[in-house]
Amino acid sequence: MHRMFFHRELDQIGMVRLCAELGISGFEMVNTFFPSPQYLYLRHLRSQGDELGVRLLLIMCDAEGDMAAVDRGERLQAAVNHRKWVDIAAVLGCHSIRCNARGDESDPAAMRERAAESFRALLEYARGSGLRLLIENHGGLSSDPDWLVSFMELVGDPKLGTLPDFGNFPEGTDRYRAIEKMMPHAGAVSAKCYDFGPDGNETTIDFARMMGIVRAAGYEGYVGIEYEGKRLPEREGILAAKARGLGMGIVHLAAENGLIFVAPLMAVGLWARRRDRLFRPAILYLALLFLTMTLAFTFVGGRGGLFHSSGALMPFLCAAAPIGLDAIVGFVARRRRTWHEATASRVFGVGMVALAAFLSLVVVWNRVIGQDWNGADTAYRQVGAWLAGQGDADSIVMAGNPPGFTFHTGHPSIVTPNGDVDTLVEAARRFGAKWLILDANRPRPLAALYDDPNLDARLKLTQTFGKASVFEIVGP
């Protein structure tokens, strides 16, 4: 919303109101946008957030000096300059402030040591407030994930963390790998977007993959929406992200909960029973859940959150389908004198059941009879027997279906990450996995490895069982 602010279209409190208008429940502030950081204004700002249901999350601090300046007095003064924002963030109920790590970058190791001194001083000041200090990949060495992670490890304070931004990396950087490195220290996340294609997807960044990395790291906080595109104004850019969430939510409801062809009948049936005391709570829950999982939790909802959260509604949806069918038949019969409503209801009811049976047979034929049904389970048992023959009963195995593999073999297992080979090797190192099973149910980024098992020297093809390939993870 920075362009709207600079064009004087809205002020800071107007930003909070816009968040509420767009169904956004959290707001990240910038220190240079404060008209007056005095106590009365701060209390007013917080009360506005409380009244509108918008939580004030953090303050991004700029122009307060270089925390890694060569001159010791200058960098320690920069730490002092940030103190007021610690106090202001505490008054507003924030969880963090974002600082920049900047200075002379000619010697990265020396800059790391200088920055550590000033950040430790600021951390000591912030100790009583409970706030965290976050460093964003915001240009220079801070956009080098290895340098930034090494800085976190050098300072070694749990109150110091990262703020991974999907977009702030030099050209040529593997942004997915970089975000994965930063996520273990993340105290906030910025989902930067630039433009959207006709399908509603971001054209520069694979958001599904990014959010998979964020979730795999165990992150459970807010994800900031940061639109920096040029084609759409900011408000329209934010709305485009939300519109995609709404569209995907409708598709998921119709295809997964509504079984595609039954969805219209369910919708009509729910409308017909909207005043029924039995159906009314379910309809209200469905509406609130849909809006929450599309507008508030846009990315999580499209990744399975909406479907799994709506499981309790399936008895009501299935009960609404025949009600909807009767309502539609009755509506048409009242307008066509040649129709006999009772007969038409029976005919269409039998037709719908027949259609459901036909589609079920098609699915069974394509997915069960026409394929190696339970082939993965057979391969898992074979892999387990082979490992036992090797005298290996304890090594961790990466598999597409870890519960299934452990059930059939008793072997410890973890899920194969949805990332490239670098991501896989890093996950194996972190969790101690020795073996990898790749089968037809493989992550898309590993398709090339499945097709060419000799693609990477860190993964050694050891055995094949049908369509399942077993690799030994030998890389660092």
C-alpha positions in Angstrom: 0.0 0.0 0.0 3.1 2.3 -0.1 2.2 3.9 -3.4 -1.3 4.8 -2.1 0.4 6.3 1.0 2.8 8.4 -1.1 0.0 9.6 -3.3 -1.8 10.7 -0.2 -4.7 8.4 -1.0 -4.7 7.1 2.6 -2.8 7.5 5.8 -1.6 4.8 8.3 -4.9 4.4 10.0 -6.5 4.3 6.6 -4.3 1.3 5.9 -5.7 -0.5 8.9 -9.2 0.2 7.7 -8.3 -1.1 4.2 -7.0 -4.3 5.7 -10.4 -4.8 7.5 -12.2 -4.0 4.3 -10.2 -6.6 2.4 -10.7 -9.3 5.1 -7.0 -9.1 6.2 -6.6 -9.7 9.9 -3.0 -8.5 10.4 -1.0 -5.4 9.5 2.7 -4.8 9.2 3.8 -1.2 9.6 6.8 0.8 8.4 8.4 3.3 10.8 8.6 6.1 8.2 4.8 6.0 7.7 4.1 7.1 11.3 2.7 10.6 11.3 3.5 11.0 15.0 4.9 8.3 17.2 3.5 9.9 20.3 1.7 7.9 23.0 -1.8 9.3 22.3 -1.5 8.5 18.6 -0.2 5.0 19.3 -3.1 4.3 21.6 -5.5 5.5 19.0 -3.8 3.4 16.3 -4.0 0.3 18.5 -7.7 0.9 19.4 -8.5 1.2 15.7 -6.9 -2.1 15.0 -8.7 -3.7 18.0 -12.1 -2.3 16.9 -11.6 -3.5 13.3 -10.2 -6.9 14.2 -6.8 -6.1 12.6 -3.8 -7.1 14.7 -0.7 -4.8 14.5 2.1 -7.4 13.9 5.5 -5.7 13.5 7.3 -2.5 12.5 9.7 -2.5 9.6 12.5 0.0 10.6 14.4 1.9 8.0 16.7 4.9 8.0 17.9 4.4 11.6 21.6 4.0 10.8 23.9 1.1 9.7 24.0 -1.7 12.3 27.2 -3.0 10.7 29.0 0.3 10.2 32.8 0.2 10.4 32.9 2.9 13.0 32.0 1.3 16.3 30.3 4.5 17.7 28.2 4.8 14.5 26.9 1.2 14.6 26.2 1.3 18.4 24.3 4.6 17.8 22.2 2.8 15.2 21.3 0.3 17.8 20.3 3.1 20.1 18.2 4.7 17.3 16.2 1.5 17.1 15.3 1.5 20.8 12.3 3.9 20.3 10.8 1.4 17.8 11.1 -1.4 20.4 9.1 0.8 22.8 6.6 1.8 20.2 6.1 -1.8 19.0 5.5 -2.9 22.6 2.8 -0.2 23.1 1.1 -1.4 19.9 1.2 -5.0 20.9 3.5 -6.1 18.1 5.6 -9.3 18.2 8.7 -8.0 16.4 10.5 -5.2 14.7 12.4 -5.7 11.4 15.9 -4.2 11.2 18.4 -4.0 8.4 21.9 -5.5 8.5 23.9 -3.0 6.5 27.4 -1.6 6.4 30.7 -2.0 4.5 30.3 -5.4 2.8 33.8 -5.7 1.4 34.7 -8.3 4.1 31.6 -10.4 4.9 33.1 -12.1 7.9 34.1 -8.8 9.4 30.7 -7.3 8.7 29.1 -10.3 10.5 31.2 -9.6 13.6 30.4 -5.9 13.6 26.6 -6.5 13.1 26.7 -9.1 15.9 27.9 -6.5 18.4 25.2 -3.9 17.6 22.4 -6.5 17.4 23.4 -8.0 20.8 23.2 -4.5 22.3 19.7 -4.0 20.9 18.6 -7.5 21.9 19.7 -6.7 25.5 17.6 -3.5 25.4 14.5 -5.4 24.0 14.8 -8.3 26.5 12.2 -7.0 28.9 9.6 -6.3 26.1 9.5 -9.8 24.8 9.8 -8.6 21.2 11.9 -10.3 18.6 14.3 -8.6 16.2 14.0 -9.8 12.6 16.3 -9.3 9.7 14.8 -9.4 6.2 16.6 -10.4 3.0 16.6 -6.7 2.1 19.6 -6.2 -0.2 23.3 -6.7 0.1 24.7 -9.5 2.2 21.3 -9.8 4.0 20.0 -11.3 0.7 22.7 -14.0 0.8 20.9 -16.8 2.8 24.1 -18.4 3.8 25.5 -15.2 5.3 22.3 -14.4 7.0 21.9 -17.9 8.5 25.5 -17.8 9.7 24.8 -14.5 11.3 21.8 -16.0 13.2 24.1 -18.8 14.4 26.8 -16.4 15.4 24.6 -14.3 17.6 22.8 -17.4 18.9 19.8 -15.6 20.5 16.3 -17.0 20.1 14.9 -13.5 20.0 16.8 -12.8 16.8 15.2 -14.2 13.6 14.7 -13.8 9.9 11.9 -12.4 7.8 12.1 -14.3 4.6 10.8 -12.3 1.6 9.9 -14.3 -1.5 11.3 -11.6 -3.8 14.3 -9.9 -2.4 17.1 -11.9 -4.0 19.8 -11.1 -6.6 19.2 -12.4 -10.1 20.3 -16.0 -10.5 19.6 -16.9 -6.9 17.5 -20.1 -6.3 14.8 -18.3 -4.3 13.2 -21.6 -3.2 16.4 -23.0 -1.8 17.2 -19.6 -0.2 13.8 -19.4 1.6 14.2 -22.9 2.8 17.5 -22.0 4.5 16.0 -19.0 6.2 12.7 -20.5 7.4 14.1 -22.3 10.5 14.8 -18.9 12.0 11.7 -17.1 10.6 9.6 -14.9 12.8 7.5 -13.6 9.9 7.2 -14.2 6.2 6.6 -11.8 3.3 4.8 -13.3 0.2 5.8 -10.8 -2.4 4.0 -10.9 -5.7 4.4 -9.0 -8.9 1.8 -10.0 -11.4 -0.9 -12.6 -12.1 -1.6 -14.6 -15.2 -5.0 -15.5 -16.7 -5.2 -18.6 -14.5 -4.9 -16.4 -11.4 -1.4 -17.7 -10.5 1.6 -15.5 -9.8 3.7 -15.3 -12.9 7.1 -14.9 -11.3 7.0 -17.1 -8.2 5.6 -20.6 -7.7 3.4 -19.8 -4.6 2.3 -23.4 -4.1 5.9 -24.5 -3.8 6.9 -21.5 -1.6 4.0 -22.1 0.8 5.0 -25.8 0.9 8.4 -24.8 2.0 7.0 -22.4 4.6 4.6 -25.0 6.0 7.3 -27.8 6.0 9.4 -25.6 8.3 6.6 -25.6 10.8 5.8 -21.9 10.5 2.4 -21.0 12.0 2.4 -17.2 12.0 1.0 -14.6 9.6 2.1 -14.4 6.0 2.4 -10.8 4.7 1.0 -10.0 1.3 3.3 -7.6 -0.5 2.4 -6.5 -4.0 5.1 -4.8 -6.1 3.7 -5.2 -9.5 3.4 -2.4 -12.0 0.4 -3.5 -14.1 -2.2 -3.4 -11.3 -2.6 -0.7 -8.6 -1.9 -2.0 -5.1 -5.6 -2.4 -4.1 -6.3 -4.4 -7.2 -3.1 -6.4 -6.8 -4.2 -7.5 -3.3 -7.7 -8.2 -4.5 -6.3 -10.3 -7.3 -4.6 -12.5 -4.8 -7.8 -12.8 -2.8 -9.9 -13.4 -5.9 -7.7 -16.3 -6.8 -8.3 -17.7 -3.4 -12.1 -17.4 -3.8 -12.0 -19.0 -7.2 -9.9 -21.9 -6.1 -12.1 -22.3 -3.0 -15.2 -22.6 -5.3 -13.4 -25.2 -7.5 -12.3 -27.2 -4.4 -15.8 -27.2 -2.9 -17.4 -28.2 -6.2 -14.9 -30.9 -7.2 -14.0 -32.4 -3.8 -17.0 -31.9 -1.5 -19.6 -31.6 -4.3 -18.3 -34.5 -6.4 -18.6 -32.2 -9.4 -22.0 -33.1 -10.8 -23.7 -33.3 -7.3 -22.5 -29.8 -6.3 -25.5 -27.9 -7.9 -28.0 -30.2 -6.2 -26.2 -29.6 -2.8 -26.3 -25.9 -3.3 -30.0 -25.8 -4.1 -30.8 -28.2 -1.3 -28.9 -26.1 1.3 -30.8 -23.0 0.0 -34.1 -24.8 0.3 -33.3 -25.8 3.9 -31.7 -22.5 4.9 -34.3 -21.8 7.6 -34.3 -25.4 8.9 -32.9 -25.5 12.5 -30.9 -28.6 11.7 -29.3 -27.2 8.5 -28.8 -23.6 9.6 -25.7 -24.2 11.8 -24.1 -26.2 9.0 -24.8 -23.6 6.4 -23.4 -20.9 8.7 -20.3 -22.9 9.4 -19.8 -23.6 5.7 -20.0 -19.9 4.9 -17.6 -18.8 7.6 -15.2 -21.6 6.8 -15.2 -20.8 3.1 -14.5 -17.1 3.7 -11.8 -17.9 6.3 -10.0 -20.4 4.1 -10.1 -18.2 1.0 -9.8 -14.6 2.2 -7.9 -14.9 5.6 -5.9 -18.1 4.9 -5.7 -17.8 1.1 -2.7 -20.0 0.5 -3.4 -22.6 3.2 -7.0 -23.0 2.1 -6.0 -23.8 -1.5 -3.5 -26.4 -0.3 -6.0 -28.7 1.4 -7.0 -26.6 4.4 -10.6 -26.0 3.1 -11.2 -29.6 2.1 -10.0 -31.1 5.3 -11.7 -28.5 7.5 -15.0 -29.2 5.8 -15.1 -32.9 6.4 -17.7 -32.6 9.2 -20.1 -31.0 6.7 -20.2 -34.0 4.3 -23.3 -35.6 6.0 -25.2 -32.3 5.6 -24.0 -31.8 2.0 -25.0 -35.3 1.0 -28.4 -35.0 2.7 -28.9 -31.7 0.8 -28.4 -33.3 -2.7 -31.7 -35.2 -2.9 -33.5 -32.2 -1.4 -32.0 -30.1 -4.1 -33.0 -32.6 -6.8 -36.6 -32.6 -5.6 -36.6 -28.8 -5.5 -35.4 -28.5 -9.1 -37.8 -31.1 -10.4 -40.7 -29.4 -8.6 -39.7 -26.0 -10.0 -39.6 -27.3 -13.6 -42.8 -29.4 -13.1 -44.8 -26.4 -12.0 -43.9 -24.7 -15.3 -44.3 -27.7 -17.6 -47.8 -29.1 -17.6 -46.7 -32.3 -19.3 -44.4 -33.2 -16.3 -45.7 -35.4 -13.4 -43.6 -34.3 -10.5 -43.5 -37.6 -8.6 -42.6 -39.6 -11.7 -40.0 -37.0 -12.8 -38.4 -37.1 -9.3 -38.0 -40.9 -9.5 -36.6 -40.8 -13.0 -34.0 -38.1 -12.3 -33.2 -39.8 -8.9 -32.5 -43.1 -10.6 -30.6 -41.2 -13.3 -28.4 -39.5 -10.8 -27.6 -42.8 -9.0 -26.9 -44.4 -12.4 -24.6 -41.5 -13.3 -22.8 -41.9 -10.0 -22.4 -45.6 -10.5 -21.1 -45.1 -14.0 -18.5 -42.5 -12.9 -17.5 -44.8 -10.0 -16.9 -47.6 -12.5 -14.8 -45.4 -14.7 -12.6 -44.4 -11.7 -12.3 -48.0 -10.6 -11.4 -49.1 -14.1 -8.8 -46.3 -14.5 -7.3 -46.3 -11.1 -7.7 -49.9 -9.9 -8.3 -52.5 -12.6 -6.3 -50.7 -15.3 -3.3 -49.9 -13.0 -1.2 -51.8 -10.5 -3.5 -51.3 -7.5 -1.5 -51.2 -4.3 1.6 -51.4 -6.4 3.3 -48.9 -4.1 2.5 -51.0 -1.0 3.9 -54.1 -2.8 7.1 -52.2 -3.6 7.3 -50.9 0.0 7.2 -54.5 1.3 9.9 -55.5 -1.2 12.1 -52.6 -0.1 11.6 -53.4 3.5 12.6 -57.1 2.9 15.6 -55.9 0.9 16.7 -53.6 3.7 16.3 -56.3 6.2 18.5 -58.5 4.0 21.1 -55.8 4.1 21.0 -55.8 7.9 19.6 -52.3 8.0 16.5 -52.1 10.2 16.9 -48.6 11.6 17.9 -46.2 8.9 15.3 -43.5 8.0 13.7 -43.8 4.6 12.2 -41.0 2.5 9.0 -42.1 0.8 6.0 -40.5 -0.9 3.7 -42.2 1.7 5.7 -42.5 5.0 2.8 -43.9 7.1 2.2 -46.6 4.4 5.9 -47.5 4.3 6.3 -47.7 8.1 3.0 -49.7 8.3 4.3 -52.3 5.9 7.9 -52.5 6.9 8.2 -51.2 10.5 11.0 -48.9 9.2 11.2 -45.3 10.3 10.4 -42.9 7.4 9.8 -39.3 6.5 8.0 -37.7 3.6 9.9 -36.9 0.4 10.0 -33.0 0.2 8.3 -31.2 -2.6 11.5 -29.6 -3.9 14.5 -30.1 -6.0 17.5 -32.4 -5.3 19.2 -29.8 -3.2 16.1 -29.5 -1.0 15.9 -33.3 -0.7 19.6 -33.7 0.3 19.3 -30.9 2.9 16.2 -32.5 4.3 17.9 -35.9 4.4 20.9 -34.3 6.3 18.7 -32.5 8.7 16.5 -35.5 9.6 19.1 -38.3 9.1 17.6 -40.1 6.2 19.8 -42.6 4.4 17.4 -44.0 1.7 15.1 -42.5 -0.9 12.2 -44.3 -2.7 10.9 -42.6 -5.9 7.9 -44.1 -7.6 5.1 -42.9 -9.8 3.8 -40.8 -6.9 6.9 -38.6 -6.9 7.1 -34.8 -6.4 7.1 -32.9 -9.7 10.6 -31.3 -9.1 12.1 -34.8 -8.9 10.6 -36.0 -12.2 14.0 -35.6 -13.9 15.7 -37.6 -11.3 13.2 -40.4 -11.7 13.7 -40.4 -15.4 17.5 -40.2 -15.2 18.7 -41.9 -11.9 22.3 -40.9 -12.6 21.4 -37.2 -12.6 23.1 -36.3 -9.3 26.1 -38.0 -7.7 24.7 -37.4 -4.2 22.0 -40.0 -4.9 23.1 -43.5 -5.9 20.6 -45.8 -7.5 20.8 -49.1 -5.6 17.7 -51.2 -6.4 14.5 -51.1 -8.4 11.3 -52.8 -7.5 8.8 -52.4 -10.4 8.2 -48.7 -10.8 9.9 -47.9 -7.5 13.6 -46.8 -7.5 15.7 -47.0 -4.3 18.5 -44.5 -3.9 21.2 -44.3 -1.3 21.7 -40.7 -0.2 25.4 -40.3 -0.2 25.7 -36.5 -0.6 26.7 -34.1 2.2 
